Amino acid sequence: MMNLEPTTENLDDILKKLLAAIPEVKAAAIVSAEGLPIASALPQGVDETRIAAMTAALLSLAERSVIEMEKGEFDQLYVKGSDGYLLVLQAGPNAVLTVSTTKDVRLGLIFLDCKRTCEKIAKLI
């Protein structure tokens, strides 16, 4: 049986570094494609299981839309709300990164940092 404890710790560190690097990032989670939480850095009171399930639902719809519209393979999704953004990015074949930001975030910067974060996650999962 494999011990996943060091990997989980590394994934948590990756999320903490993302939050520390960009103050506009308020929450982040790594979720399996099936909707199970893998690691998270969420505000107190936020249910990581619900976030994981909603992320999986968004991912499923986005992937199907990309296929139906013949746009290649899913890469990223962003949802804009009046108070910020929700970003969902592929992080290897079996995981996605979901990030919540304020409305003041610079999208180019956040997408670049999230892409780098996804590459780190993909190496660990």
C-alpha positions in Angstrom: 0.0 0.0 0.0 1.3 3.4 -1.0 1.8 6.2 1.6 0.4 9.4 0.1 1.1 11.7 3.1 4.3 13.4 1.6 2.5 14.0 -1.7 -0.5 15.6 0.1 1.8 17.8 2.1 3.6 18.9 -1.1 0.3 19.7 -2.8 -0.8 21.7 0.2 2.5 23.6 0.0 1.9 24.3 -3.7 -1.5 25.8 -2.9 -0.2 27.9 0.0 2.6 29.3 -2.3 0.0 30.2 -4.9 -2.1 32.1 -2.4 1.0 33.8 -0.9 2.3 34.9 -4.4 -0.9 36.6 -5.5 -2.9 38.4 -2.8 -6.0 38.5 -5.0 -6.2 34.7 -4.9 -8.5 34.0 -1.9 -8.9 30.2 -2.2 -7.6 27.2 -4.2 -8.2 23.5 -4.4 -7.0 20.5 -6.3 -9.8 18.2 -7.2 -10.0 14.8 -8.9 -11.9 14.6 -12.2 -14.5 12.6 -10.3 -15.1 15.4 -7.9 -13.2 14.3 -4.9 -11.0 16.8 -2.9 -7.3 16.1 -3.1 -5.9 19.2 -1.4 -7.3 22.6 -0.6 -6.5 26.0 0.8 -10.0 27.3 1.4 -11.4 29.9 3.9 -12.8 28.6 7.1 -16.4 27.5 6.7 -16.1 26.6 3.0 -16.9 22.9 2.4 -14.1 21.4 0.3 -16.4 18.4 -0.6 -19.0 20.8 -2.1 -16.3 22.8 -3.9 -14.9 19.6 -5.4 -18.3 18.4 -6.6 -19.2 21.7 -8.1 -15.7 21.9 -9.8 -16.3 18.5 -11.3 -19.7 19.5 -12.6 -18.2 22.6 -14.2 -15.3 20.6 -15.6 -17.7 18.0 -17.1 -19.8 20.7 -18.8 -16.7 22.5 -20.1 -15.2 19.4 -21.5 -18.4 18.4 -23.3 -18.8 21.9 -24.7 -15.3 22.0 -26.0 -15.8 18.6 -27.7 -19.2 19.6 -29.2 -17.9 22.8 -30.5 -14.8 21.1 -31.9 -12.3 23.2 -30.0 -9.8 20.5 -29.2 -9.2 19.4 -25.6 -10.3 21.2 -22.4 -7.6 23.5 -21.0 -9.2 26.1 -18.7 -12.5 27.7 -17.8 -13.1 31.0 -16.1 -16.3 32.3 -14.6 -16.7 36.0 -13.8 -18.9 37.1 -11.0 -19.5 40.7 -9.7 -16.9 40.1 -6.9 -14.3 38.1 -8.7 -13.4 35.1 -10.8 -13.5 31.3 -10.5 -10.9 29.6 -12.6 -10.7 25.9 -13.4 -7.6 24.5 -15.0 -6.5 21.0 -16.1 -3.6 19.9 -13.8 -2.5 16.6 -15.5 -4.8 13.9 -16.7 -6.5 13.1 -13.3 -6.8 16.5 -11.5 -7.9 20.1 -11.9 -7.0 23.2 -10.0 -9.8 25.5 -9.0 -8.9 29.1 -7.9 -11.1 31.9 -6.5 -9.9 35.5 -6.9 -11.1 39.0 -6.2 -12.3 41.2 -9.1 -9.1 43.2 -9.0 -6.8 40.3 -10.1 -4.8 40.7 -13.3 -6.0 37.8 -15.4 -2.8 37.4 -17.4 -0.7 37.1 -14.3 -3.1 34.7 -12.6 -3.4 32.4 -15.6 0.4 32.3 -15.9 0.9 31.4 -12.3 -1.9 28.9 -12.3 -0.4 27.2 -15.4 2.9 26.9 -13.6 1.1 25.5 -10.5 -0.8 23.0 -12.7 2.5 21.7 -14.1 3.8 21.2 -10.6 0.6 19.4 -9.6 0.7 17.2 -12.7 4.2 16.0 -11.7 3.0 14.9 -8.3 -0.3 13.2 -9.1 
